[in-house]
Amino acid sequence: MSNSNEKEASSYSSLLDTIEHLPPDKLSKIRQYPKLASLQSIYQALSSMLESDHAYLSQVAELISRDPPLTSRLLRLANTLIYNDSEACVDIEEAALAAGFDKINQLLLAAPIIQDLQQLQKEHEHTNWTEFWQHSIATAILSREIFSQRGETCRGDLDYLAGLIHNIGKIIIALTFNEEFKKIAQNHPEDEDEEIEYEKALLGLDHAQLGAYYLYINELPEEIIDATQFHINPWASTQYPELTATTQLASNLARFAGIPGIENLPTPTWENIEQLASWPKLFPEENDQHHIREALRPTLESLPFFLQTMI
């Protein structure tokens, strides 16, 4: 652990205390879980290029062409956006032009997750990890959309990344506590509060706490750690309440759009959405709330179809 993280440990004292009081066997398993897969050089090169003011789609297309799976997803995306069956796009540069930098960046950020999908499916063949990641990507896209609708931006890609990995604790439970995960997968809670209480009864902590601790020991940005730890109860966040509230709202909006993930939670109604603690926090004005609902509608309607091109 770096010195900077040691100085920041006080911000996570409650979380660390919960972890330290776990039974030794559980604590050992958590600490032995491998680090997150890092992006390969091609994705790092693409990220740098996409951030450059002088990036050209031809250069981006050339880099994408070196990775067959990424090429395939880009072509599928382009064909769903502007082409019909009799006029399919087969040119990578043309596909990049059709998709645009924003959509390419979304494909890029999701790439390492998609790479891990096959391994997860092998180890837990009865769990639909495709649905899990579709929900995660939908949450990421909606997080960025919410920031945009509020006229705000988030440092770098933190809004997208916070949404993308907010449920990372569920993967750790699945691969570290196999028997407990099977019981959790069979549970049908009435809401997220009931879900995390059941997890705590089995493990001594919930997936949000476990995910936050995992991100903490892997030295990820504290904004993402905070959003992960408190995405179910954003009112408890004191460091980054807007990002945390955005993550909660985006996750519930994804479920509202028919992208539930692997949880056996009821599909929320719009009334349920408006009752979330995050809704009035992010959109306190009643007039704004109606406008935001209408502004989000196109994204909510197109997300299920769009995600089929990504995973």
C-alpha positions as CSV (number, residue, x, y, z in Angstrom):
1,M,0.0,0.0,0.0
2,S,1.4,3.4,-1.0
3,N,2.0,6.2,1.5
4,S,-0.7,8.3,-0.2
5,N,-3.2,5.5,0.4
6,E,-2.1,5.1,4.0
7,K,-2.9,8.8,4.5
8,E,-6.3,8.3,2.9
9,A,-7.1,5.2,5.0
10,S,-8.9,7.4,7.6
11,S,-11.6,8.1,4.9
12,Y,-12.4,4.4,4.8
13,S,-12.0,3.6,8.5
14,S,-15.4,2.1,8.9
15,L,-15.0,-0.1,5.7
16,L,-11.5,-1.2,6.8
17,D,-12.8,-2.0,10.3
18,T,-15.5,-4.2,8.8
19,I,-13.0,-6.1,6.7
20,E,-10.5,-6.6,9.5
21,H,-13.2,-8.2,11.7
22,L,-14.0,-10.9,9.1
23,P,-13.1,-14.5,10.0
24,P,-9.4,-15.1,9.0
25,D,-10.4,-17.6,6.2
26,K,-12.7,-15.1,4.5
27,L,-10.1,-12.3,4.9
28,S,-7.4,-14.4,3.4
29,K,-9.5,-15.3,0.3
30,I,-10.3,-11.6,-0.3
31,R,-6.7,-10.5,-0.1
32,Q,-5.6,-13.3,-2.5
33,Y,-8.0,-12.3,-5.2
34,P,-6.0,-11.3,-8.3
35,K,-5.7,-7.7,-9.5
36,L,-8.0,-6.3,-12.1
37,A,-6.8,-7.0,-15.7
38,S,-5.0,-4.0,-17.1
39,L,-5.6,-2.7,-20.6
40,Q,-3.3,-4.0,-23.2
41,S,-1.1,-1.7,-25.2
42,I,-3.5,-1.4,-28.1
43,Y,-6.2,0.0,-25.8
44,Q,-3.8,2.3,-24.1
45,A,-2.7,3.7,-27.4
46,L,-6.3,4.1,-28.5
47,S,-7.1,6.0,-25.2
48,S,-4.3,8.4,-25.8
49,M,-5.4,9.0,-29.3
50,L,-9.0,9.5,-28.5
51,E,-8.0,12.1,-25.9
52,S,-5.9,14.0,-28.4
53,D,-7.3,17.0,-30.1
54,H,-5.5,15.9,-33.3
55,A,-6.8,12.4,-33.4
56,Y,-7.9,11.2,-36.9
57,L,-10.5,8.5,-37.4
58,S,-8.2,6.9,-39.9
59,Q,-5.6,6.5,-37.2
60,V,-8.1,5.1,-34.8
61,A,-9.5,2.7,-37.4
62,E,-6.0,1.5,-38.1
63,L,-5.3,0.6,-34.4
64,I,-8.7,-1.0,-34.1
65,S,-8.0,-3.2,-37.1
66,R,-5.2,-4.9,-35.1
67,D,-7.7,-6.3,-32.7
68,P,-10.2,-8.7,-34.4
69,P,-12.8,-8.8,-31.5
70,L,-12.9,-5.0,-31.2
71,T,-13.1,-4.7,-35.0
72,S,-16.1,-7.1,-35.0
73,R,-17.9,-5.1,-32.3
74,L,-17.3,-1.8,-34.1
75,L,-18.7,-3.2,-37.4
76,R,-21.8,-4.5,-35.7
77,L,-22.2,-1.2,-34.0
78,A,-21.9,0.8,-37.2
79,N,-24.4,-1.5,-39.0
80,T,-27.0,-1.1,-36.2
81,L,-26.6,2.6,-36.4
82,I,-26.9,3.5,-40.1
83,Y,-27.0,0.4,-42.3
84,N,-29.6,-2.1,-43.4
85,D,-29.2,-5.7,-44.4
86,S,-28.6,-5.0,-48.0
87,E,-26.0,-2.3,-47.4
88,A,-23.7,-3.7,-44.7
89,C,-20.6,-1.8,-43.6
90,V,-17.4,-3.7,-44.0
91,D,-14.9,-0.9,-43.9
92,I,-13.3,-0.2,-40.5
93,E,-12.7,3.5,-41.2
94,E,-16.2,4.0,-42.4
95,A,-17.5,2.2,-39.3
96,A,-15.4,4.4,-37.1
97,L,-16.9,7.5,-38.8
98,A,-20.4,6.1,-38.3
99,A,-19.9,5.3,-34.6
100,G,-18.0,8.5,-33.7
101,F,-15.4,9.0,-31.0
102,D,-17.9,8.7,-28.0
103,K,-19.2,5.3,-29.1
104,I,-15.7,4.1,-29.8
105,N,-14.6,5.2,-26.4
106,Q,-17.4,3.2,-24.8
107,L,-16.3,0.1,-26.8
108,L,-12.8,0.8,-25.6
109,L,-13.6,1.1,-21.9
110,A,-15.7,-2.1,-22.0
111,A,-13.0,-4.1,-23.9
112,P,-11.1,-5.6,-20.9
113,I,-14.4,-6.5,-19.3
114,I,-15.6,-8.3,-22.4
115,Q,-12.3,-10.2,-22.5
116,D,-12.9,-11.5,-19.0
117,L,-16.5,-12.6,-19.8
118,Q,-15.6,-16.0,-21.3
119,Q,-13.6,-17.0,-18.2
120,L,-16.4,-16.0,-15.9
121,Q,-18.8,-18.0,-17.9
122,K,-16.6,-21.1,-17.7
123,E,-16.3,-20.9,-13.9
124,H,-20.0,-20.1,-13.3
125,E,-21.9,-21.5,-16.3
126,H,-25.3,-21.1,-14.5
127,T,-24.9,-17.4,-14.1
128,N,-25.6,-15.1,-17.1
129,W,-22.5,-12.9,-17.0
130,T,-23.5,-11.3,-20.3
131,E,-26.5,-9.8,-18.5
132,F,-24.3,-8.7,-15.7
133,W,-22.0,-6.8,-17.9
134,Q,-24.8,-5.4,-20.0
135,H,-26.2,-3.9,-16.9
136,S,-22.8,-2.6,-15.9
137,I,-22.2,-0.9,-19.3
138,A,-25.8,0.5,-19.3
139,T,-25.1,2.0,-15.9
140,A,-21.9,3.5,-17.2
141,I,-23.6,5.0,-20.2
142,L,-26.5,6.4,-18.2
143,S,-24.1,7.8,-15.6
144,R,-22.5,9.9,-18.3
145,E,-25.9,10.9,-19.7
146,I,-27.0,12.1,-16.3
147,F,-23.9,14.2,-15.9
148,S,-24.6,15.6,-19.3
149,Q,-28.2,16.4,-18.5
150,R,-27.1,18.3,-15.4
151,G,-24.7,20.3,-17.5
152,E,-21.7,18.9,-15.6
153,T,-18.6,16.8,-16.4
154,C,-16.6,14.4,-14.3
155,R,-12.8,14.2,-14.2
156,G,-11.6,12.0,-17.0
157,D,-13.8,8.9,-17.5
158,L,-14.7,8.6,-13.7
159,D,-18.4,8.9,-14.3
160,Y,-18.3,6.0,-16.9
161,L,-15.9,3.9,-14.9
162,A,-17.8,4.3,-11.6
163,G,-20.9,2.9,-13.4
164,L,-19.0,0.2,-15.2
165,I,-17.5,-1.4,-12.0
166,H,-20.0,-0.5,-9.3
167,N,-21.0,-4.2,-8.9
168,I,-17.5,-5.5,-9.0
169,G,-18.1,-7.0,-5.5
170,K,-20.5,-9.5,-7.1
171,I,-17.8,-11.0,-9.2
172,I,-15.5,-11.3,-6.2
173,I,-18.2,-13.1,-4.3
174,A,-18.8,-15.4,-7.2
175,L,-15.1,-16.4,-7.6
176,T,-14.1,-16.3,-4.0
177,F,-17.2,-17.5,-2.0
178,N,-18.8,-20.0,-4.4
179,E,-21.3,-21.6,-2.0
180,E,-22.5,-18.3,-0.6
181,F,-22.8,-16.9,-4.2
182,K,-25.1,-19.8,-5.1
183,K,-27.4,-18.9,-2.2
184,I,-27.4,-15.3,-3.1
185,A,-28.2,-16.1,-6.7
186,Q,-31.3,-18.0,-5.5
187,N,-32.5,-15.2,-3.3
188,H,-35.4,-13.0,-4.4
189,P,-35.2,-9.8,-2.3
190,E,-37.9,-7.1,-2.4
191,D,-35.3,-4.3,-2.8
192,E,-31.6,-3.6,-2.7
193,D,-31.6,-3.0,1.1
194,E,-33.0,-6.5,1.6
195,E,-30.4,-7.8,-0.9
196,I,-27.4,-6.4,1.0
197,E,-28.8,-7.5,4.4
198,Y,-28.9,-11.1,3.1
199,E,-25.3,-10.8,1.8
200,K,-24.2,-9.5,5.2
201,A,-25.8,-12.4,6.9
202,L,-23.9,-14.9,4.8
203,L,-20.5,-13.1,4.4
204,G,-20.3,-10.5,7.1
205,L,-20.3,-7.7,4.5
206,D,-22.2,-6.9,1.3
207,H,-21.0,-6.7,-2.3
208,A,-20.7,-2.9,-2.2
209,Q,-18.3,-3.0,0.7
210,L,-16.4,-5.9,-0.7
211,G,-16.1,-4.2,-4.1
212,A,-15.0,-0.9,-2.5
213,Y,-12.3,-2.7,-0.4
214,Y,-11.0,-4.6,-3.5
215,L,-10.7,-1.3,-5.4
216,Y,-9.0,0.3,-2.4
217,I,-6.3,-2.3,-2.1
218,N,-5.8,-2.1,-5.9
219,E,-5.3,1.7,-5.5
220,L,-8.1,2.9,-7.8
221,P,-9.3,6.5,-7.7
222,E,-11.1,7.3,-4.4
223,E,-14.1,8.7,-6.4
224,I,-14.7,5.2,-7.8
225,I,-14.2,3.6,-4.4
226,D,-16.7,5.9,-2.9
227,A,-19.3,5.4,-5.6
228,T,-18.9,1.6,-5.3
229,Q,-19.2,1.5,-1.6
230,F,-22.3,3.7,-1.4
231,H,-24.1,3.2,-4.7
232,I,-27.0,1.6,-2.8
233,N,-27.2,4.2,-0.1
234,P,-25.7,7.4,-1.6
235,W,-26.9,9.5,1.3
236,A,-24.1,7.9,3.3
237,S,-21.4,9.3,1.0
238,T,-19.6,12.4,2.4
239,Q,-16.8,12.6,-0.2
240,Y,-18.4,12.3,-3.6
241,P,-22.1,12.4,-3.1
242,E,-23.0,13.5,-6.7
243,L,-21.0,10.7,-8.4
244,T,-22.4,8.2,-5.9
245,A,-26.0,9.4,-6.4
246,T,-25.5,9.3,-10.2
247,T,-24.3,5.7,-10.0
248,Q,-27.4,4.7,-7.9
249,L,-29.8,6.5,-10.3
250,A,-28.1,5.1,-13.4
251,S,-28.2,1.5,-12.1
252,N,-31.9,1.8,-11.3
253,L,-32.6,3.4,-14.7
254,A,-30.8,0.5,-16.4
255,R,-33.2,-1.9,-14.6
256,F,-36.1,0.3,-15.6
257,A,-35.0,0.0,-19.2
258,G,-35.1,-3.8,-19.0
259,I,-31.4,-4.4,-18.3
260,P,-31.6,-6.0,-14.8
261,G,-28.2,-7.7,-14.5
262,I,-28.1,-10.9,-12.5
263,E,-30.0,-9.6,-9.5
264,N,-33.5,-11.1,-8.8
265,L,-34.8,-7.6,-8.0
266,P,-38.2,-6.3,-9.1
267,T,-38.2,-4.0,-12.1
268,P,-38.6,-0.4,-10.8
269,T,-41.4,1.8,-12.0
270,W,-40.8,5.4,-12.8
271,E,-42.4,6.2,-9.4
272,N,-39.8,4.0,-7.8
273,I,-37.1,6.0,-9.6
274,E,-38.4,9.3,-8.3
275,Q,-38.5,7.9,-4.8
276,L,-34.7,7.1,-4.8
277,A,-32.6,9.3,-2.6
278,S,-30.5,10.2,-5.6
279,W,-33.3,11.6,-7.7
280,P,-34.1,14.8,-5.8
281,K,-30.5,15.2,-4.9
282,L,-29.5,15.4,-8.6
283,F,-32.6,17.1,-9.9
284,P,-34.1,19.1,-7.0
285,E,-36.3,21.3,-9.2
286,E,-39.7,19.8,-10.1
287,N,-39.7,21.3,-13.5
288,D,-36.3,19.9,-14.2
289,Q,-37.5,16.4,-13.2
290,H,-40.1,16.3,-16.0
291,H,-37.6,17.6,-18.5
292,I,-35.0,15.0,-17.5
293,R,-37.4,12.2,-17.8
294,E,-38.2,13.1,-21.4
295,A,-34.5,13.8,-22.2
296,L,-33.5,10.3,-20.9
297,R,-36.3,8.5,-22.8
298,P,-34.4,8.1,-26.1
299,T,-31.3,6.6,-24.4
300,L,-33.5,4.3,-22.2
301,E,-35.3,3.0,-25.3
302,S,-32.2,2.4,-27.4
303,L,-29.9,0.9,-24.7
304,P,-31.1,-2.8,-24.9
305,F,-30.6,-2.8,-28.7
306,F,-27.2,-0.9,-28.5
307,L,-25.9,-3.3,-25.9
308,Q,-26.4,-6.3,-28.2
309,T,-23.7,-4.9,-30.4
310,M,-21.2,-4.6,-27.5
311,I,-21.6,-8.0,-25.9
